[in-house]
Amino acid sequence: MLLARLAHVSQEVAATSARSRKIALLAELFREAEADDVPIVIPYLAGRLPQGRLGVGWKVLSRPVAPAAEPTLTVHAVDALLGDLAKVAGAGSQAERARLVGELMGAATEDEQRFLFGLITGEVRQGALDAVAVEGLAQATGAPPADVRRAVMLAGSLQTVAGALLTDGPPALDRFRLTVGRPVLPMLAHSASSVAEAVDKLGTCAVEEKLDGIRVQIHRAGDVVRLYTRTLDDITDRLPELTSAALELRGERFILDGEVIAFGEDGRPRSFQETAGRVGSRVDVTTAAEAVPVSPVFFDALSVDDRDLLDLPFAERHAELARLVPEPMRVRRTLVSGPQDLGAAEEFLAETLERGHEGVVVKSLDAPYSAGRRGASWLKVKPVHTLDLVVLAAEWGHGRRTGKLSNLHLGARTADGGFAMLGKTFKGMTDAMLTWQTGRLQELAVDSSGHVVSVRPELVVEIAYDGLQRSTRYPAGVTLRFARVVRYREDKRPEEADTVETLLAAHPEVKP
């Protein structure tokens, strides 16, 4: 498949808000695709690079290259060249990256250059496209959408299912079954603004602690245990204590869903960064386990004794979980009978926050396990942290944000009267906000010569964030997690912005 075709569809999908039109565009594209195009086409459409980070910066990408007159690049040729880029390292790597980028851009038309620029910089981001792609794939092949969704859920990969469907048609879906040792994408939760809203929507439900750990899926077949993350990475060798815990459970063959989390000596959770660092550590696992021991906390059962539980109501799945897993290893929960029992749910949330956890997940007792999807039957509730910060700089956007100042550099006040950068965000911005901030920040610009426009620290913006973590990249030693714009506060002066000291005092568990 030519890259030009993919770039054109990506642009059309981004330009329409109608889901039916997006599905039709993708269905047409899939009808044209070969099975071996799929592992490239699907991630490219969603703005993901199979190679991950390429180490290519703005300086290299901003060098003008004359575009090709006619499209000749195939998606396979592009993937191969980006693969070469990802491997570049060592002496002379900067010059080699520049050469390869020049070669790629020189073979691309103007539209293809624009698409590649956004893809490499991460500005193509269309993360919600996978769900639409499932519908498009079903339409292209004549398979029932529900069957395609379930196959993707069980395969853990849209690309795998798409390749099979495009090669063998709808009968290929029969080969995707829930199997111990083959991870599935986890069920995710939507957000609710309050426990009252969640309970009102779900009625009789379970209210469970929301732990700030790492999602983990544990598979056991006899004496063999495998551990997988929410992205289906195998982390078995990194967490020997979880293997030991799984082998102590009553069952011989099962798939359980839960979190892995590090607790302090006082029983309170350690910072997310400590847990994440431990789970990510591949070297000297024994020493890491001694320094930061972790524990599993289970909350669902997907398969027991080779019996697929996914379609059972949550109440029945939890009964199977309770049969296998002792209470200390299960997530704390309380059952409520609906809005009339709201006081108990709110009290449980308050106790959960007091224990140091980040909130609760309210779950319908009747709902099946919708693996790989954000089910409306799971609603997460957690306090929203907000800060008033100052914009220090902004980066020019790409793709749909070309010509707009997009990625904001955020700063908090310091004791000496200056500002310390806490991170960046491009999230939460409407088109109207992007247009307004581009004009306003250009008025405040002190250096607009490059990709980053530095501005006078005068504009205050309210930022919502999920938490704080340590970071050596920023001067305060910390950065915000999942920061997004709430609104601009033109009614506030920069000296009224929050301070680094205030931020650190609100998160005593994070020590820079």
N, C-alpha and C positions, 0 to 999 in steps of 0.2 A: 504494500500500500504506500502511495506517495504521502510524504509529510504534508504536502499542500492540502490534501483532502482532509487530513486530521485537523490541521490548523483552521481550516474553514469551518468545520463542524464545531470545533471548540469555540470559535468566535460567535457562531450562531446560537449555540447553547447558552453562552454567557449573556447574549443580548435579549433572550426571551425569558419571561417570568412564567410562561404557561407550561405546566408540567407535561401536559399531553403533547405539546410541540417538542419539548426536550426528548421525550420518549421516542417520538416519530423520527427525529433527527438521528438518534443513536441507533434505532432499529435499522434505518437505511444504511448507516455506516457499518454495522455488524454484518448485514447481508453482503456487503462488498468485501469484507475482511476475510483473509485466510486464517486458519486456526493458529498458525505460528505468528500472526501479527498481534494476537490478543494480549500476550504478556507485556507488550509494549504499549499498545493502544490504550488499554484501560487505565494504567497508572498515569500516562501522559494526559489523558482527558481530565483526570482528577487533579492534575498539577503535581504529581509525584514522580520523582526520578528513581527507577529501580536501583541505580547505583548509589543513591544517597547523596551526601554532600560531595561536591566536585572540587572545592578549593579554588573556585574561580570568582574573583572579586569584581567590583564595579570598574576598577581601573582597566582591566582587560576587556570587559564587555563593552565599555564605552568607546573603544577605538572604532572609528567609522570604517566599514568594509562595504565596498560596492556590491549590491545584491545581484544575484543571477537573474537573467532575463526570463528564463523558463524553469518551471519546477522539474527537478530530476531526482531530488533526494528521496529515498525510501525511509520508512520508519526503522528498518533494520540497519541501514547505513548510519543513521543518526545514533541509534542505540550502540552500535559498535564504536563509533567515534567517542561518544560520551563515556563508554567503558574504558577506552584508552586514556581519556582525561582523568578519570577517577584513579587510575593506577600511577599517575605521574607523581614522583617524589624525589627528594634528594637535590643535589647540586644541579643548578640550571633548570629547576622545575618551573619557575615562573616564566621563563622564556619558552619552554616547551608547551606550557598551558596556553600562552598567547598564540603560539603557532597553530595549535590544534583548534582553538576557538576561531582564529582567522580562516583556517581551512573550512570549518563548518559553516561559518557565516557567509563566506565567499561562494559556497555552493547553494545557498538558500536565497529564495526570492524575498522581496521586501516583507510580504505577509508572513513567510516562514521565519524570517529573522525576528519579527516582532513576537511570534509565538515562542521561539527558542529562547529569546531574551527573558520572557516572563517565566518560562519553564525552569530555566537555570537559576533565576533569582528567587523563585518561589512565589511569584505574583500571579500565576495562573490559578492558584488555589480554588478548587471547586470541590471541597471535601464531601459535600452532600451528594455528589454525583453518583456514587456507587449504587445507592438505592434506585436512582433513575435508570442507571445502566442495567440493573436486573430486569426492570420492566421492558427496556429496549431490547434486551437479549431474548426475553420471552416472546415479544412481538415479532422479532426477526426469525425465530425458529419455530413458532407455532406451539411452544410449550406453555403449559399453564403457569402464570406468574407465581402462584403460591408454591408450586413444585420447584421452580427455579430458586426462589428465596430459601426454601428448606435445603436444597442441595448446596447452595452457597454457605448456609449456616453450618452444615455438617462437614463440608470440605474445608472450610476456613479460608477459602480463596475464590473470589469471583473469577479470576483469570483461569483457574483450573476448570471450573464448571463451564465457562464460556468456550474454552478450547474443546472440551468434550462434546458440548452441544453443537458447535459449528462443524465438528467432524462427523458425529454419529447421530445427531438429531435428538428429539425428546427421549427416546429409550435410554440414552446415556445417563439420565438422571437416576435410574435405578441403582447405579453402582455407588451412589453416595449415601452411606449409612453411618449412624452413630457407632463408633468402634473404640474400645479402650486402646489407648496408644496413639490415637489420631485426634488432636485437639480441635475444638470448635470455637468459633468466635463467641465471646461472652454476651449475655444480655446486658443492656445498658439502661440507665434511668433518665427520664426527663426531669426537669427542675420544676419545683413548685415554690411559690413565694412564702408559704407558711405551712405549718402542720395542719391548720384549720382547712386551708384550700385542699391539701392532699387527702385528708380524711373525708371531706365533703364529696370529693370526686370518687373515691374508692369504696366508701362505706365500711363494712367489716373488713379489717385489714390487720397486718402485722406492722409494727413500727420497730425498725432495727437500727442499731448503731451504724453510722457511716464512718468507717475507719479510714484514716489517711495513710493507707499502706499501698502495696503493689498487688494488683489483681493476680491471682494464681489459680490454675486449674490442675488438679492432681489426678493422675491416672494410675491405678494399681491393677496389675494382673499377677496374682500370686505374690512372689517375692520381688517382682519387677515394678518399680515406681518411676514415673516420668512426671516432670513438673513443667508447666507452660505458662507464659505470660499472656496478657490480653491480646498481644500482637502475635501470639502463637510461637514465640521463641522458646526453645528448650533450655531451661535453666537448672536442670536436675543436678549437674555437677557442682553448682555454686551453693546449694542449700542442703547439705547433708542432714541437718536437723529436721527438715520437712519430710525427707525420705523416712527417717526413723519414726516420725510421728504417724505417717501413713501406714507403716508396717505394724503399728500398735493398734490400729483400728480393727473392729470386729470383722469386717468384710474381707473377702479375698479378691474381689473383682469389682471395681467401681470407678466412676468419674465424679469428682466433687468440685464445687466452685467455692472460692473464698478469697481471702486476702492474706498476705504475709506482712507482718509488722514487727517493728522492734519496740520493746518496752524497756523502760528504765527500772532501776531497783525499787522505785516507789510504786511500780505498777502502772504508771502513766506512760502514754506513748512517747517515744523519742521523735525527733523531727523527721518529717518526710524525707529530707535529704539524707539522713543517716540510713534510713531503710532502703532508699533507692541506691545509695552508694554501696551498701552491702549486697543487694541483689545484683548490681552491675559488676561486682568484683569477680574477676576470673583468676586472679593470681593469689597464691597462698591462702586458699580457702580456710584452712584450719585457723590461721591467725585472725582472719577476718571474722570467723564465727565466734572466736573468743572475745574479740573487741566489741562486736555488735551482734549478739545472738538474736535470732528472729523466731517468731512463732506463727503457726497457721491459725487462722480463725475462719471457720467454715460457715456458709449460710445457704447452700443449695446442693442438691444431689441430682445429677443428670442421668446417671446410669448406675444400676446396682444389679450384680449377677447377670450381666448382659441384657438386662431389661431396660429398654429405652423409656425414660421418665419424662421426656421433654413435653409431651402433650398432656401430662397430668396436671391438675390444679396444684398451685404452690403448697396448699395445706397438706396434700398427700406427699409431695416431694420432701417437704420438711419432716414429715413423719418418718420417711425412709432415712433421712439424714440423722435424725435423733436416734434411730435404731443403731446406726454405725458409729456415731461420733459422740463422745462424752460431753456433757454440758460445758465444762471449762474451755473446750476447743470450739464451741459454737458461738456465733455472734449473739450478744445480748439482745433481747427483744421483749416486746409486750404486745398483747393482742387487744384491739379495741373494737367495739361493736358498732362504730359509726359516729356521726357528729355528736350524739348524746353522750359519748364517752370521750369527748375532746380533752377534758381536763387531764385524763390519764396520759394521753399522747403528749401533751405539752409538758407535763411533769417529767416524762421520760426523756424528752429532748433536753430539758434543763439539766437533768442528771447526766446525760451523755456529754454535754458541753463541759460540765463540771469535771468529768473524768478525763477531759483533754482531747476528746474526739471532735471531728469537724461538723457533725450534724447527724441526721437520720435519713433512712430510706424507708418510705411507706409503701408497702406491697399488698396488692390484692391477693386474697387467699384463694381466689378462683382461677387465677390466670396461669396459662402454660408458660414455659420457658421459651422466649423468643430470642434465640441465640443470634448474635450479630446485629440486633436491632435495638433502638431505644423504644422500649415498650411503654405505652401509656399506663400500664398497670404497676410500674415502678416509678415512684416520684421521690426525688432527693430534695431534702430541705436542709439548708445550712445558712448561717448568718453571712451576710454579704459585708465584706470589709471595704471601706472606701477611704480615699485620701484626696486631699486637694494638693496637687503638685504643679510645678511650673514647667512649661515647654522650653527645653534648652535648644532643640534643633528638630529638623524633620527631613525625611528622605523623599525624593521624587519617586512616585509610584510607576508601575508598569501595567501592561494589559489594560484592563478596564479603568485603571487609575493613572494611566499615562497623562502627564500634564498636571497632575494634582500632587500636592505635598501630602504624603500618606503616613509613613512610619514615624511616630513621635518619639523623641528622646525625652524622658521624664526625670525631673529632679526634685529633691526635697531640700529644705533649708538646712544649713549646717550651723554649728555654734559660732563660727567666725563670720557669719553674715553672707556666706556664699551658698552654692547649691551643689549637691552631690547627685550624680545620675544613678537612678535605681533600675533602669531598664528601658525597653521600647515597647510600643504597641501600635498596631494598625487596626485593631478590632473595635467593633462597636460604632463605627462611623457610618452615618447615612450619606447619600450622595450630596444632600444639601450641606451637611457638615463639612464634607471634603472640600466643596467649592468655597465655603466661607473661610475655613481655616487656611486654605491656600492663599487667598487674598490677604488675610490678616497676618499670617506669618511672613509673607513677603514684605509687608510694611515694617515688620520688626527685624528683618534680615540684617546681619552684620557681615556675613560671608555667604554668597550664593554662587560661588565659582564652580562647585562640583555637584556630585550626587547628593551630598548632605548640605542642607541649608542651615547654618547656625543663626540663631536669633537672640535678641535681647530677652533676658529672662523676666518677662512682664506678663505673660498670658497664663492664667491659672485654669487648670482643667481638673474636673472631678473624675477620679479613676476608681473603678471597682477591681478587686483582685481576690484571689482565692487563698493566698497565703504568702509566706516569705521563705526564702531559702538563701543559704550562704552562697557567695559568688566572689571569686578573686578578680573577676572582670571589671567590677564596679568599685568606686572608691570607698563606699560605706561598708563594703564587704558582704552586702546582701543584694538580692534582686527580688522583684515581685513575681509571683506565679500567676499566670493567666490574667494579665492586666488587660482591661478594656475601658474605652471611653464611656462615661455616663453623660456628661454635658460639660460645656465650658462655663466657667464662673467669672464672667466679666465684672460681676459685682464685688469681686475680691481682689485685693492688691497682692503682689508677690510676697510681701512680708507677712501675709496672713496664711500662706501655704503651710502645710504640715512639715515638721522637722524630722530629721533622721532619728533624733532621740525619742520623739513621740512614737515613731514607727517601731523602733526596737523595744520600747517599753510595752507595746501592745502584743509583742511576740517574744516573750521571755525564753521560749523553747529554742529560739534560733540565736546562736551566739556567733557573731562574725569573727 
